[in-house]
Amino acid sequence: MTAVEVFNVEISKLYYFLLSDIIIKRFCRIYNTTLLITHTTSQHPWRRRDPNSRPGRPADQ
């Protein structure tokens, strides 16, 4: 392999690495946003509360 071929291979590796990094970051941002939306919409106060802190039952000390 000549120096130019090695250089081209390294450049393509770097390019694919950067491209996959960008795609992964964008996907993670979209995933986190959808996760946040579904988490906030599915959060109900009675589900979020500790079952031991219900009125009528003394909390465990």
DOVO-426511 format. One record per atom (N, C-alpha, C): x, y, z; residue in three letters. Coordinates in steps of 0.05 Angstrom, whole numbers, plus 32768, in hexadecimal, padded with zeros to 4 digits. Layout:
BEGIN
XYZALA;...
END
This chain:
BEGIN
80117FE88000MET;800080008000MET;801280198000MET;800A802B7FF0THR;801A80447FEFTHR;801080578005THR;801E806D8008ALA;80178080801DALA;7FFC808C8018ALA;7FF680907FFEVAL;7FDC809D7FF7VAL;7FC5808A7FFEVAL;7FC980707FF9GLU;7FB4805D7FFFGLU;7FAF805C801DGLU;7FC5805B802CVAL;7FC2805B804AVAL;7FB480748053VAL;7FBC808A8048PHE;7FAF80A4804FPHE;7F9180A38049PHE;7F8A80998032ASN;7F6E8097802AASN;7F5E8085803DASN;7F6A806F8045VAL;7F5D805D8057VAL;7F58806A8072VAL;7F6D8078807CGLU;7F6B80858096GLU;7F55809B8095GLU;7F5580AA807FILE;7F4180BF807CILE;7F2480B3807CILE;7F21809D806DSER;7F068091806CSER;7EFE80868087SER;7F12807B8096LYS;7F0C807180B1LYS;7F03808880C3LYS;7F12809E80C1LEU;7F0B80B680D1LEU;7EEF80C080CALEU;7EEA80C180AFTYR;7ED080CB80A6TYR;7EBA80B980B0TYR;7EBD809F80AETYR;7EA7808D80B8TYR;7EA4808F80D6TYR;7EBA809380E4PHE;7EB980968101PHE;7EA980AF8108PHE;7EB080C580FBLEU;7EA280DE8101LEU;7E8480DC80F9LEU;7E7F80D080E3LEU;7E6380CD80DALEU;7E5380BC80EDLEU;7E5E80A680F6SER;7E5080958109SER;7E4D80A38124SER;7E6180B3812BASP;7E5F80C18144ASP;7E4880D68143ASP;7E4680E4812DILE;7E3180F7812AILE;7E1680E9812AILE;7E1480D3811CILE;7DFA80C4811BILE;7DF380BA8137ILE;7E0680B08145ILE;7E0080A58160ILE;7DF780BB8172ILE;7E0580D28171LYS;7DFE80E98182LYS;7DE280F3817CLYS;7DDC80F58162ARG;7DC180FE815AARG;7DAC80EA8163ARG;7DB280D0815FPHE;7D9F80BC8168PHE;7D9A80BD8186PHE;7DB080C08195CYS;7DAE80C181B2CYS;7D9E80D981BACYS;7DA180F081ADARG;7D92810881B4ARG;7D74810381AFARG;7D6E80F78198ILE;7D5280F18191ILE;7D4780DE81A6ILE;7D5680C981ACTYR;7D4D80B481BFTYR;7D4980C081DATYR;7D5B80D181E3ASN;7D5880DD81FDASN;7D4080F081FEASN;7D3B80FE81E8THR;7D24811081E7THR;7D0A810081E9THR;7D0880EB81D9THR;7CF080DB81DATHR;7CEC80CD81F5THR;7D0380C58200LEU;7D0280B8821BLEU;7CF880CC8230LEU;7D0280E5822ELEU;7CFA80FA8240LEU;7CDC8100823DLEU;7CD381018224ILE;7CB68108821FILE;7CA580F1822AILE;7CAC80D88224THR;7C9B80C2822ETHR;7C9D80C0824CTHR;7CB480C68257HIS;7CB780C48274HIS;7CA680D98282HIS;7CA680F28278THR;7C9781078285THR;7C7981038281THR;7C7180F9826ATHR;7C5480F58265THR;7C4980DD8275THR;7C5A80C98279SER;7C5080B18287SER;7C5580B282A5SER;7C5E80C982AFGLN;7C6380CB82CCGLN;7C4A80D582DAGLN;7C3F80C482EBHIS;7C2780CC82FAHIS;7C2F80D08317HIS;7C2380E28325PRO;7C2B80E78341PRO;7C2780CF8353PRO;7C1280BF834ETRP;7C0D80A9835FTRP;7C2180928359TRP;7C2C80918341ARG;7C3F807D833AARG;7C5B80858344ARG;7C60809F8345ARG;7C7A80A9834CARG;7C7F80A7836AARG;7C6980A9837AARG;7C6C80AA8397ARG;7C75809083A2ARG;7C83809183B9ASP;7C8B807983C7ASP;7C73806B83D3ASP;7C70805183CFPRO;7C58804383DAPRO;7C57804483F9PRO;7C6E80488406ASN;7C6E80498423ASN;7C658064842EASN;7C648078841CSER;7C5C80938426SER;7C3F80988421SER;7C2F8083841EARG;7C128087841AARG;7C05808E8435ARG;7BF1809F8435PRO;7BE380A5844EPRO;7BD5808C8459PRO;7BD580898473GLY;7BC98072847FGLY;7BDC805D8486GLY;7BF4805D8479ARG;7C0880498480ARG;7C208057848BARG;7C2A805184A3PRO;7C41805F84ADPRO;7C5A8058849DPRO;7C6A806C8498ALA;7C8380688489ALA;7C9780598499ALA;7CA68047848BASP;7CBA80388499ASP;7CD1804984A2ASP;7CD7804884BBGLN;7CED805984C5GLN;7D08804C84BFGLN;
END
